[in-house]
């Protein structure tokens, strides 16, 4: 709860509200966050009729209008690979990539820095200008990582999270980023290193990081270039909530649909790690 209250303050303190005199490059987004609250409820003993007041925890959403400076904002595309050992996950990622590409173009056109992070694929990109550009960035030493609570996920993904009818044995099926996502050879960056992402942000004086991609409960949270580590390094992080997908099998607890499982994980992130935004705000929608 304390971290979420801090996130709420951060939304106000570090994000500038637009005014008539602001430069036209600034644009507004709605940031969604959650806070855990204790609320009372009445319990009646069926045998004695005695009434007791007990407390239960509920998650309450609160939203803030904030503004972003494109010159000080980067977008990480997390592990949107060309294939996956889980075929249902691969199919969803393929569709997500098609949706993400025009959003990334809009972000790039606004002046944001686009960082493609397809883990385990740096060999494929070793001669790509965007990879070479990243390797030329001076290394920066990140601060000591904050020690933050790490509560359990609201879903059980211990089986690997695949919702195929007959899941395959896990293996590295990917070799590159999904081809539906454009990599601008003149502007973008490619890496799978959190230190390289941090160094790039430091060199360009970028303080805001937008994260999109897969999978919400795994790589999006746990990669060194993604949510947890960047929050621990003090960056202002937002998850693009409609451009992500989870690895969750509805046969596992809490035994809800795949979509609902993804939504529960997004709410978990909003409450415990960082706010979220919607992609329509990045392409000019409300």
Secondary structure, 3 states (H helix, E strand, C coil): CHHHHHHHHHHHHCCCCCCCCCCCCCEEEEEEEEEEEEEEEEEECCCCCCEEEEEEEEEEEEEEEEEECHHHEEEEEECCECCCCCHHHHHHHHHHHHHHHHHHHHHHHHCCEEEEECCCCCCCCCCCHHHHHHHCCCCCCCCCCCCCCCCCCCCCCCCCCCCCCCCCCCCCCCCCECCCCCCCCCCCEECCCHHHHHHHHHHCCCCEEEEEEECCCCHHHHCCCCHHHHHHCCCEEEEEEEEEECCCCCCCCCCCCHHHHHHHHHHHHHHHCCEEECHHHCCCCC
